[in-house]
Structures are given as C-alpha cells and as structure tokens.
Amino acid sequence: MSAIPPPLSNSPIVAAFVARTPGSAAAYAKAREIFPGGVTHDTRYVRPHPLAIARAAGARKWDVDGNEYVDYFGGHGALILGHAHPEVAARIAEQAAKGTHYGASHPLELRWGELVRELVPSAEMVRFTNSGTEATLMALRLARAATGRPKLLRLRGHFHGWHDHMAFGVTNHFDGTPTPGVLEGLASNVVLADPNDAAGLVALLEEHGPEIAAAILEPTGSTYGQVPLRPDFVRLLREETAKRGILLIFDEVVTGFRVALGGAQQALGIRPDLTTLAKILAGGLPGGAVVGRRDVMELLDPERAAARGIEKIPHQGTFNANPLSAAAGVATLEILKSTDAIARAHAHAAQLREGMNAVLAEAGVPWAVYGTHTGFHVFTNPRGLPGIGPRSFDPFAFGYEDLKVPRGAQAPTKLALAMRVHGADIMPWPGGTVSAAHGPAELDRTLEAFRRSVRMLRDEGEIR
C-alpha cells in the first residue's frame, strides 16, 4: 500500500514557502475541487501545495506570484534547449498558422522521421506515438507478436510509463504483485530482476528465457541514473537476450538526444532491437516513437505482414506525428545536430554537481550529489548510512533500496521547498536535469540557494 506523506508541521521552511506563494496555494485549493489530489501528474504532488507557473523562458520560470526560479524540472526532461527557445517557438507558430491537425500525412513527419533514423543507431524504421507510455506499450506488443512469447523482463525501480505492464515494481510492489487495477494474470507475466545483479539476471533468464519476449530497461539506470546501471551489466543483458531470441528494448524516453545525440545506445556502443523515445524527441510538445529493427517494425505494415502470412498489429492514435509536435521536434533535433548544445548542458551539469558537493563538504553534511551527463541527484542519506561524504560517494556501492527515496522521508521534500524559497526548482527525487540554456548566472544562483537550503535543513534537525 502506498503511504501518504505525513504533514510537514512546525517547519520554518514550510512557513517560508507558504508565505512566498499565496497565489500557488489559492490555485491548488481550486485544483483540489477539479483534479484528484489537485494535480495532473503524480510528480507535481507535494505538500503543502505545488507551484502554479505563469510563464517560462530559457532556464528560468515565474510563478503566479511573480517569484523567479532557476528551473531543473525542464518540462520533465523534455527541454534540452530550455523554455521557449526562439527557433522552436517560431517553428511552432509558423505551423499553427498553417493548421494544427490535418488528419493526414504531411512533409514535416517525413523530415522528423528522417532525423530520427539518422541520429539513433538502432532506428531502421520509425513509428510515432503520442507519448512515452504509448511507445513502451507498442514496443512490448511488437515484441510479443515477433516472438510469440508472453513474458516481459524488467528491472526493479525502472520506470516505463503508467500502462498496466509497468505499473508496479517502480516505487513499490517490488515483489511483482500488481498495484490497484492491474490484473494478477498480467503481473504474473512480468519477471523483475535486480539492477546490476549479473548472477541473478542469468538465473532468471535460465528459468524464464523460453517464455520471455522482451527485456526493457532505462539504459543509464532508473530515474536517469539515480540508481545507475553498470555498463557491463547492460552489455551482459544484450549478450544474454541475443542468445535466447529475446528482444532488447532500450527505454530512451529520458536519455534519447540527451546522453548523446544518438542517445545512451550511442554512448554505450550497444544496439538494442527496439528503442522508445519521447520528451526531447518532440521539442517539449506531446510526442513519442518506437524505432528499431525493420523486420520487427514491419509487423505494423499491412503489406509486409500479409506477405509473411501473419496478421498486422493495429495501431491508431489521433495525434501521432501531429504537425505541431513535428515542427517542434524537427527544430529541436536540427539544433542539437548542428550545435554544441548537448555538450554545453553536460559541462554545466558537471559544474553544478561539483559546486553542490563543495557546499556539502564545506558544511560537513553526510550527503552527496552525483550523476552523469545532464543530470544530478542529491543523496540525502535517509537511512543514516555510515561513511557517506560528498567527495567519496560511490552510487554503485548501493542498491535501489538505499538510493531510492523512501516514502514519507521529509528531508527531500523540505530540501525542494527550501530551494524554491531561495529561487531554484528541483525535482522531488531530489535532483534534476540541466539544459543548454543554463549558464554562469544560473549556476551561481543555484549554489547559493543550495547553501541556504542546507542551513535551513540543519536548523530544523534534518541534517545531523
């Protein structure tokens, strides 16, 4: 059962946040009458209330009270170029004037698909969807149809959207039991493995291999590397699945066009059978895709499927390759291809991680900031593990039970609220993603916000 976070009572941090954000509080009071929990995405749920944002530009955003924040939500990771990039915005406006939905094929989808095929190593063919969740659902259906097998191998803690095959074993139900509304019979066809446990992985494949259609994973680790995967483990999974006729699916919804121009598969030098994409793919608008081996993707082709004597997989989607999403996606991918935007985002994230660890070291706090590429994660040591320090922390030495924030932990929530009080908005992991729009001014402001937030948490007894 999911635990409801306890109220954050008698907290100066909460009081400061509430005093600063009356407009957001009022918006949340109205939202609770309209939306379950007062939010439209689980990650936005936070006590005492979430932020209500009025506008955003570059690496910054402003709430309805006029407070300014350096942003590390980045559109849930979709905005590698930052908010309202002028070229992307111009392309969207140009397309909107021509029409928002043709209900037909159009030239922009061709250019979009060509760019994806050019940039992603495994993309022999492309099928656009409306979201990352839809992409992983389609990838799984393709794998089952291609292999004739019923089961799916997943790694504990890895997130692949909210459809039924993925709705457990992410933040809870690590024993594989279904969450509410998910059929037991469906959950029983999902095999969960521990990340980085090579021996355990091979044993599971030996036991279930003939029934497994696909293995799916976040290739840099769950939550963009909060629980990082060893590259050797990913290579082992590629070798073992190939030997057994199991399709390997890289979920690059987050890592695609962020870890490298060709995604994590380019950086790792590993070619999956199928890849799922979203977020950056559509330049901050709704959109996703499944890409991969031609022989598998042709299961969606009525003529090729008929020629092979099999029934095609049906696939609709009102907004598949929507012209507005295509315009934003084409603009974003062309900019990433022709500039050093990804490298700049990587460099800024490295500076941010180093600076935040310097703050922790200076204050003698037994936490650490870690991550790779454009991400950062703040390990708040919720279980009080000994020997933790910002200069010596090795996330590979810990399992998902240690690195994932336990439900009900107050320090991460208070840290996020304190950062908002001081003008920076981080994800509730706690952590975030960096864009190419972040620069020296954002770095300085974020480090000062972190320094002040650490002091506030220490004053409240959350840091010992």
Disulfide bonds with the S-S distance in Angstrom:
none
